[in-house]
Amino acid sequence: MKVSGIFQSIEATKNYARILTHIETCYRNEVNKYQAIKRLLEGKLFTVDELINKS
């Protein structure tokens, strides 16, 4: 949880960074941000193979 622009715990900061990194990596590989978030919430993260060999 963020309070006044900062996170309350180191764990929350790490989680935020992991999620943001995944979404940004997908976006840079021409995957729609919403699709990346949807798959993230479903627990079906994009793999490197999927990103490199997308059709």
LINSUL-V417685 format. One record per residue. N is the residue number from 1. RES is the residue in one letter. SS is DSSP state (A for helix, B for strand, O for the rest). Layout:
((N	RES	SS) (N	RES	SS))
//
This chain:
((1	M	O) (2	K	B) (3	V	B) (4	S	O) (5	G	O) (6	I	B) (7	F	B) (8	Q	O) (9	S	O) (10	I	A) (11	E	A) (12	A	A) (13	T	A) (14	K	A) (15	N	A) (16	Y	A) (17	A	A) (18	R	A) (19	I	A) (20	L	A) (21	T	A) (22	H	A) (23	I	A) (24	E	A) (25	T	A) (26	C	A) (27	Y	A) (28	R	A) (29	N	O) (30	E	O) (31	V	O) (32	N	O) (33	K	A) (34	Y	A) (35	Q	A) (36	A	A) (37	I	A) (38	K	A) (39	R	A) (40	L	A) (41	L	A) (42	E	A) (43	G	O) (44	K	O) (45	L	O) (46	F	O) (47	T	O) (48	V	A) (49	D	A) (50	E	A) (51	L	A) (52	I	A) (53	N	O) (54	K	O) (55	S	O))
//
